Amino acid sequence: MTGLDMDTLSEDAAALIGALGVGPVHFVGMSMGGFVGMRLAARHPELVRSLILADTAAGPEPARNVPRYRRLEWVARWFGTWPVAGKVEAIMHGASARKDPARAATLRAWRERLLRVDTAAMNRAVEGVLTRESAIPLLPRIRCPTLVMVGEEDTATVPARSEEIASAISGTRLVRIPRAGHMSPIDAPEAVTTELRSFLEVQR
């Protein structure tokens, strides 16, 4: 299966910004969106006014993760997402959010979306994630104001990987979001919104 190529996606984003005539933009990318955002900001600095990266990583997928994700991908391809929904939720959401009654309805809605997802498209995305090349060499080329956020309970792209990004981009602000996993905007929307607003108000 051919995965989604991050270099192609970043060039697509550049072409879209150019076609719409809206650059430079405030680019917000979570997880795979962050893979795209780093490449876009490094290679097309004229298009990016500021960069926000959430729950993402600059390096390639750790080898220890690949067999587990490929097993989930295989099951979803042949049987749909319902057999793996619980395992995917444990990767996407932090333990605190999964145990919080106040977040139960939101997480239930996301589970329903997962059960309806186009598995072919999902598997192409997973393949792209697993085969992506490192963007670490590109990070010093990013000069725009940058905010890096990560859920303290993120096990997919652990906080140390956000620290790696922040240390390589000059002047970056790094924020850890308490009680949040890989989908920090879903697990802790109030905290994420506060950080976004604070950062973007300075960029006006």
N, C-alpha and C positions, 0 to 999 in steps of 0.2 A: 504494500500500500504506500502511495506517495503522500508524504506529510506536507503540511503547510510550511513553506520556507519563510523564515523570519526576514531574510534580506528582501525577498519579493514583497512581503507584506509591508515592510517599511518604505519601499519604493512606491508601492500603491498608495500609501498614506501621503507621501510627498506629492504624488501626482494629483491626488484628490484636493489637497490644500491649495495647490497651484491652480487647478481648474476652477475651484470655487473663489479664488482670489481673496482668501481670508487670512493669509499669513502676515506676520508671524502669529502663531497660536499658542495658547496655554494648553499643553498636551498632558492629559491624565491617562496613565496606563496602569492597569492592575494585572499582575501575573503575566500572561502572554502579551497583553497590551504594553507591559513594561519592557518586554523583549523588543517590541517594535519601537517604543518611544526612545530607548537608548540609542538604537541604530539611527533613527530619524534625526535626533538632536546632534549626534556626532557627525553625520554625513551631510545634513542639510541645516546648518545652524541658522541660516537666514529665515527658515520657516518656523522656528520654535522660539517663542518669547520666554516661556518658562516650562519646566518639566516637573511633573509629579509622578513618582513611581511608588506603587503600592504592592506589597507582597510579591516581590519578583526577585530575579537573580541575574547577574551578568554572565556567570560562567555556564558551562554546559550542565546537563542533568547529571547528578551524581550517579555513578555506576550502580550503587546499591539500590537505587530506586527503580532502575529500568526493568528488571524482571517482574517486580510487583505490578508496575503500571502496564506492562505488556499483557500480563495475565488478566487484568481488569479489562483491557482493550479487547482481548480475544473473547471473553465472556460476553461483553456488550455487543460485539459484532454478531455473535451467533444466537444469543438468547435474549437480547435487549438489556436495558439498564436495570430492570427490577432486581435481578440477583445480586448486583453489586452496589445497589443504592446505599446501603448502610456503610460499606467500606469507603465509598466516595464521600459521603457526608463526613466521615471521621477525618478524611484528608482535608476537606474544604473548610469545615467549621471547627472552631476551638472547643475544647471540653467545656469551658464555662458557658458558652452560648448553647451548646447541646443540652446542658442541664438546667438552663434558665427558663422557667415557665413563661416569662415575659417575651421570650424569643420563639416560643413553640410554634405559634401560628406562622411566623415568617419562615422558619425552617421547614415547616410542613409545605408551604407554598413552593419553596425551592425544590423540595423532593418531588412534588408533582410536576414541576418543569423538567426535572431530570428524567422522570419516567416517560415524558413525551418527546425527548430530544431526538433529533435526527442522528442515529448512531453512526452512520457513514461520515457525516460531517464531524462529529465528535472524535471519531477515531483518526481522522486526518489531522485534527488539531493535536491530539495526543502524540501522534507520530512526529509532528513538527516539533513539539516540545522535547521529545526524547532524542531527536537527532540534531537539534540546533547546535550551532557552533558558538564558541565563547565570544562575548562582546567585551570582555575585560580590556583588551588592547584599545578599544574605542573610547573608554571612559574619560581619559585625560583630555580628549578633544571636545568634551561637552563643556561649554562656557556659560550657558544660560543659568539663571537662578533655578535651583533644584531642591525639591522636597522629597525625601524618601520616608515612607511609612511602612511599618510591618507589625502585624499582630504578634503579641508576645507569645501566643500559643500556636503560631504558624509552624507546622511540621513539614509542609511541602517545600517552602522556601524559607528556611529557618532564619531567625534574626541575624545570625552571623553573616548571612549572604547580603543582607541589606547594609550591614556595617562595612562590608567589602566595597559595595557601590559608593557609599558615602565617603569613604576614605580616599577614593580615587577621583572624585569629582570635586574640584575646588569650591569651597564655600557652601557645600551641601548641608542642609538641615536634616537630621535623622530623628524620627519620632517613633517610639514604640507605643502601640495601641494596647492598653490592658484588656484582658478578658476577650481577646479576639484571635481567631485562627487565620487561615489563608484567605478567607473572604472577609477581611476586616470591615469593609463597608456594610456588609450584611450583619456581621456579629456585633459590631459596635458603631452603628451609623451616626449617633450623636457625636462621639469622639472624633470620628473621621471627618465629619462635616465641619466641626470646630477648627480642626487643623487646616483643612482646605480653605476655609474662609479667611483664617488668619494669614495664611501664606499668600493667597491671591490678592488680598486687600493691599499688600505692600507692592504688588506687581503692577498696579493700575498706572 
